[in-house]
Amino acid sequence: MTNLKKLLGIAVLIGALGIAGCSGVSEEQIAQLDALRAEVDALDKEVDQLKAEKTKLEREIAERNAKLKDCENMKAEIKANLDKMGN
């Protein structure tokens, strides 16, 4: 995602340089630049949302793994107790 952000930033910069280098900036070019900036902002927000979702999912996975480990430990303890009772 950061690569996408960098790529869009570079595209905006190249576009701005190209616009400024050829001639005066027209209203249409300013509008296009503003649209690109808005798109970059929207993509940044999406990246932030996806990072937050990833963090949430990683936390849930860690919690489930901890519960699984507790269950495995309990299972091993119960099996050991049953083996003791059987002998």
MONORJO-V259691 format. One record per backbone hydrogen bond with DSSP energy under -0.5 kcal/mol. CO is the residue of the C=O (numbers start at 1). NH is the residue of the N-H. E is the energy in kcal/mol with one decimal. If there is no record, write none. Layout:
BEGIN
CO_NH_E, CO_NH_E
END
This chain:
BEGIN
1_5_-2.2, 2_6_-2.7, 3_7_-2.7, 4_8_-2.5, 5_9_-2.3, 6_10_-2.6, 7_11_-2.4, 8_12_-2.5, 9_13_-2.3, 10_14_-3.0, 11_15_-2.6, 12_16_-2.5, 13_17_-2.7, 14_18_-2.8, 15_19_-2.3, 16_20_-2.6, 17_21_-2.4, 18_22_-1.3, 19_23_-1.3, 26_30_-2.2, 27_31_-2.5, 28_32_-2.4, 29_33_-2.4, 30_34_-2.6, 31_35_-2.4, 32_36_-2.4, 33_37_-2.4, 34_38_-2.4, 35_39_-2.3, 36_40_-2.5, 37_41_-2.5, 38_42_-2.5, 39_43_-2.5, 40_44_-2.5, 41_45_-2.3, 42_46_-2.2, 43_47_-2.5, 44_48_-2.4, 45_49_-2.5, 46_50_-2.6, 47_51_-2.4, 48_52_-2.2, 49_53_-2.4, 50_54_-2.5, 51_55_-2.4, 52_56_-2.3, 53_57_-2.6, 54_58_-2.6, 55_59_-2.1, 56_60_-2.3, 57_61_-2.5, 58_62_-2.2, 59_63_-2.3, 60_64_-2.5, 61_65_-2.7, 62_66_-2.1, 63_67_-2.2, 64_68_-2.6, 65_69_-2.4, 66_70_-2.2, 67_71_-2.5, 68_72_-2.5, 69_73_-2.5, 70_74_-2.5, 71_75_-2.7, 72_76_-2.3, 73_77_-2.3, 74_78_-2.7, 75_79_-2.6, 76_80_-2.3, 77_81_-2.3, 78_82_-2.6, 79_83_-2.5, 80_84_-2.0, 81_85_-2.0, 82_86_-2.2, 83_87_-1.1
END
